[in-house]
Amino acid sequence: MQSHGPPTATRPPVRFDADTGAAVAKSFDLKQLPAQFYDNPYPYFHALREASPVRQTGPDSYLLTRHADLMAVYKDSRTFSSDKKAEFLPKFGNGLLYQHHTTSLIFNDPPLHTRVRRIIAGALNPRAVADLEPPMIAMVDGLLDAMAAKGQADVIADLAASVPIEVIGNLLAIPHDRRGPLRDWSLAILGALEPQPTAGMLETGEIAVRDFLDYLRELVADRRLQPGNPERDVLTRLIQGEQDGEKLSEIELLQNCIFILNAGHETTTNLIGNGLYGLLEWPEEKARLMADPRLIDSAVEEFLRYDSPVQLGNRVTTATATLGGVEMPAGTFVTLAIAAANRDPAAFTDPDRLDVGRSANRHVAFASGVHVCVGLSIARMEGRVAIQRFLKRFPNYRLAGPAVRGNRARFRGFLTMPVDLGV
């Protein structure tokens, strides 16, 4: 009997032919995406960038796919606002999902954004991030030990999703026995941000915010009674506010705790999973990285660019703006195709190639400007430690079954990735 062996990760096609690409760009609709887009969005992004880089997607909405246009938006936070109240009220209704996504750091402008970011950034100082690394290495090694004992593993469940929950749990000093529901809540809340969420997704997200708030109220009450070190404990820092006495309201505090957990979880889980999968697609780059472990820092930046964990962002214009020769009146919704910008040949040489040694890598996986990711140092550290130690421990890993994507447009990652560890 012939044995076909385990499935292999093959490089997906990256471009349509000219006629197909033009037709795809002409009919593209974020709210009615074809199933193939979720598997591989890059041919669609290439087609849009070449044929319709400032693509009108509705009466007052546009999709941007060029790196230069995204940078122009990121640099002008006054004209391109992150405030989502007008967009989210009809989408979510006036409930807990709406309250969460319009109170969290990422979907706000100054002064709230400035105030919350300053408090969080103060707690995520270089010393605090450095302090996280030794226990993280020990934690990752423990996860790898457990994987080795089985011989096979799911990269997502057994590593990629576990790392950020543990790291952020430590950052907020959440008791280990109370971290179980965090991943499911995060997926439910962020799932509601898809371009066209179903009624079921919205209901699940609403319930997740409710349960998360109840969980946090108890945690915050305990921390008020027994404060931690505000130099290292982000939750204590958020509760106590800044040294000049400026503090967050109770709702601002709770909703931004949810944001910290969700944002840190999603980005890092996808970074680790996408990175390890990308190395299977590009075995020559995997061999190159293993031969020269010093490339790990540039490799992490390349994983972020090549298969961006967050694929889409949004802004709304506060005044008339012009991008790519298109005039947009105030109140125009602008969708930023981060993944498309990160494959723009005008910004990156040979953009569809994974190059673990790529230099001058000006990707926008963490956004840019005033809204650049506040936790990017932690995400990079998590990706570096998890991927490097996994490769050192299991250099011959390979797929043991189909890797299943999450079928989401805004966030790109895997739900499962079964691997044979080669031990």
N, C-alpha and C positions, 0 to 999 in steps of 0.2 A: 504494500500500500504506500502510495506517495505521501510524504509529509510536506506540508506547505510551510510549517514553522510559524512563528509569531508574526503579527503584522508589522510592517515597517513604516516609519514616518517618511513620507515622500514630499518633496517640495511642491507646493500647489502652484498652478498657473497664476501668473501675475498680470496678464494683459489680455483683453479681447482683441480680435482683429479690428481694423479701422471701421468697417461698416457696422459691426456689432457694437463696438464701443460708442459710436455716435448715436445709435438707436437707444442704447442703455442710458446714456446721459440725457437724452431727450425725454425719456419716460420715467426717470428716477423719482421715487417718492419715498421719503423716510418713513411715512406712516403705512406703507404697503410694500415692505421689503420682501424680495423673493427668498426662498429657503436657502438658496446657494450663497446669498450674501452673508448669512450668519457663519457659514463654513469658511468663507474666504472673501472678505470685503475688498481686497486690494485691487482686483481688476475693475471693480465699480469705481473706486476712488481714482484710479488712473484715468478711466474714461471721463469722469466728471472734470478732473483737473485739466485734461487736454481739450475737451469740447465745451465745457460750461463751468469754468472755475468759480464763478459767482452765480450759483444756480438758484433761481427763484423756486421756492418750494410751496409758496402760498401767497395770498394777497399782500401780506406784510412780513414775509420771511424769506431768508436766503441761507444757502449752505456754502461755506468756504472750504476750499481744498488745497490752496497754495500756502506754502510756508510763509512767504512774505506777507500775505494778507493776514494770517493769524498773528504774526508778530506785530503788525500795525494795530490790530485790535488789542492785544495784550498791553501795548505801550500806552494806550489811551483809555484808561479806566473811567475817565469822566464821560466821554462820549459813548463808550460801550460798557454799560452797567451790568453788574452781576446780580442785581436785585430781581428776584423772580416772582414777586407778588402778583403782578398782572398776568403772568403766564400760568402760574400754578393754581390760582383760585378756580378757574373753570376746569382745570385738569383734575384737581384733587377734591374740590369742594372745601368748605371751611371747617376742616377737621384736624386731627392730630398729624396726619401726613403733611398737610399744608403748613401747620405750625412748625413742624420740624424743619422742613426744607426751606422755609423763609426766615428761620431764626439761626440756622447753622452758619458757621464762618464762611463757607465757600459761596453761598448764595446771598451775599450781602455786600454792600458798599460801606465806605466810611460814613459815619464814625463808628458804627457797631463793628464792622470788619476790623478796623484799626485797633479798637479796644480789646476785642477777643483775641486777635492774632498776637498782640503784644504780650498778653498774659500767657498764652500757650507757648509762644516762642521763648519767653523767659524761662519756662520750665524745661524746654527742650534745648538747653544750652549744651555746648560741646562736652562739658564734664559729665552731664547726665547721660548723654548718648554714649560716651565712652564707658560709663559704668554699666550700661546695659549689655555690652558685648561679652564679657566673661560668662555671666549666667546664661546668655543666649547660646554660646558655644557649647556649654555643658548640656543645655536643653536639646539642641540639635543633635549632639552625639547620642543622647539618650533615645531620641526618635529613630536615629539610624540603627542603633543597637536593636531596637524592637523590630525594625524592618528586616534586618539581617537574620533575625531568629526565624522569620517566616519564609525567607527566600524570595518571596514576591511581595509587592506592596502596591498601594495606590499613592502615587506621588502627591496628589491633591489632599486626600484625607489624612495620610500618614505624615506629611511633611509641610506642603505649601500652605494649607489652611491652618495648621497647628502653630506655625511659627509666629505669625502676627498676633493671633489671639493671646499667646503666652507673653509676647513682648509688650503689647499694649496693656494686657492685664497687669503685668508687673509695673508698667509706667503709672497706671492709675491705682496700683495696689489693690486690685480686686482679688479676693480670696480664691485660691485655686479650685475649690469645690463649688464655686458659683459661676464658672466660666462656660459651662455646658451650652446654654442657649444662645450665646453671643453670635455664632456664625449664622444660624438660621434667621435670627432677627435682622442681621446685616443684609443678607441676601434678599429678604422680603422688602425691607425699606428701600434699598437701592434699586430693586426690580421695578418699583413704581416710577423710576426716572426714565424708563424706556420711552422712545418716541410715541408709541401707541400702546400703553398698558391696558390689559383686559380688566374687566370689572373684578374678576377674581384676584388679580395681582394687586389692585387697589385695596380690596378688602383685607387681604393678607398683610399688606403693608401697614394699614391702619391699626390692625390688631397688634402687629409687631411693635409699633411705636408706643401703643398703650402699655404693653407688657414691659417694654424696655424702661419707660418712665417710672412705672411702679417699682421695678428692680432698682433703679438709680436713686429714687427717693429714700429708700431704706439704706442704700450704700452711703449716700451723702449725709444722712442723719448720723450714721455711725462715725463718719470721718469728722463731722463737726465736734463730736464728743471726744474723739481721739485723733487729732491732727497728725499728719505725717510731716516729713521734712519738705517744705515747699520748694527747696532747691532741686529735689528729685521726684517728688510725688506731684504729678500734674493735677490730680483731683484736689489735693490740698491747696495747690497754687491757684486753681480756678476759684475755689471757695473763698480764699482769703483776699483774692484780687491783687492789685499792684501795691507797691509800697506807699503810694500817695493816697491810698484809700479807695480808689475806684474799683468797684465790684460789679459782677454780673448779677442780673436779676435771677430769681430761681428758675424761671423758664429758660433764660439764656444759658444758665449753667447746665441744666439737665440736657437740653437739646444739643449743646456743643460737646458734651460728653459722648452722646450718641454719635455725633459727627466724627469725633476722634477715633472711636472704635471702628466705625464703618469705613471711613476713608483709609485708615491704616491697614485694615483687614483686606479690603478689595484689591488695592494696588499691589500689595506685597504677595498675596496669594497668586495673582495673575502673573506677576513678574517671575516668580520662582517656577511656576508651571510652564509658562510660555517659554522661558529660557531653557529649561531642560528639554522641552519638546523641540525647540529650535535647533539644539545641538544634535538631536537625532536626525533632523532634516538635513543638517550640514555636518556630516561626520568628519570632514577635513578640518572644520573649525573646532570641533570637539577635540580632535587630536592636537591641534595647535594650542588650545587653551591648556590641555593637560600637560603638554610638553613645556609650557612656560606659564606657570601659575601666576606670574606677575601681571598677566593680562587680565586678571579677574575684574579690576576696576573698569577698564574700558569695555570688557565683555558685558558687565551689568548695564552700562550706558547703552550698549548696542542692543541688548535684549529689550530695553525700554523703548528704543526707537523702532526696531524691526517689527515687533508685534506688541504695540502699545497696550498696556493694561486698561487704560481709559481711552476710548476711541473718539468720543464726542464731548464737546463742551458747548455752552450757550452764553450769549449776551443779548442785551436789548439796547437799542440806540436811544440816547437822551436828547439828541439834536441831529440835524441833517448830517449825514456822513457819506463819503464816496469811497468805494473800494472796487478796484479793478474797472474803473470807469462807470460803475453803477452807482447812482445816487439813491440813498436810503433815507427816508424821512424819519423823524423822531418816532419812537414806538415800534421800530422794525425789529423783529426777532432774528438773530443771527446764530446759526449753528456752526460751530468750529469743528471741522473734521481733523482732529489731532492725528489720527492714524494716516490720513492722506498727506498731511503736511510732513510727517516723518518719513514718507516715501517719495518726497518731491525731488526729482532729479536736478532742479535748480538749486537745491540746498545740499544735496548729498550725492556723491559720486557712486554710481552703480547702486541705487537705493534699494533694490530688491534682493541684494546679496547680504547675507549675515557675515559681518566682518568683526571678529572679536577684538581686533586691534585698531578699529577705526578711530582716527584722531579728529579733532575739531568737530566733535559730534554735537551739533546745536539742536538736538531734538527738543520737542515741546511736550514730552510725556508728563512732565510735572507742571505744565502751563508756563507762564512767564509773567514778569511785571509784579504788581502788588499782590496778585493772587497766586504767585508761585507756591507750590505745595509746602506747607509749614513743616511737614514731617519728612521731607525728602532725605535728610541725613540718616534717619532711622530706616527708611525703606531701602536705601542703598546698602546700609550695613547688613540688614536682614538678607537681602538678595545675595550679597557677597559671601556671607558666612554659610548660608544654607546651600547654595549652589556649589561653592568650592569644596565644602566638606562632603557633600553627596558624591561629587565626581571622584574625590580622592578615595572614598570608601567603596564606591560601586562603579569603577571605570567602564565596565562592560554591560551596563544596564541597557535594556531594550524593551520595546513594548511587548506586553503579554496579552493584549486584547485591544479593542478599539478605544482610543482616547475620545471622550465625549465632551464637546463644547457646550457652553451654557446657553446658546441661542439667544444672545442679547446683543444689541447694537451698540449701546453706550459703553459697556464693559466687556472686554474680550479675555476670556480665560476658559479653563476646563472645569467640568464638574467631577470627572474621574479621569485618571490616567494610569491604568494598570501596567506595571512593569515587572519584568524578570530581572532581578538584580545581578545575575551572573556570578553568584557566589555558591 
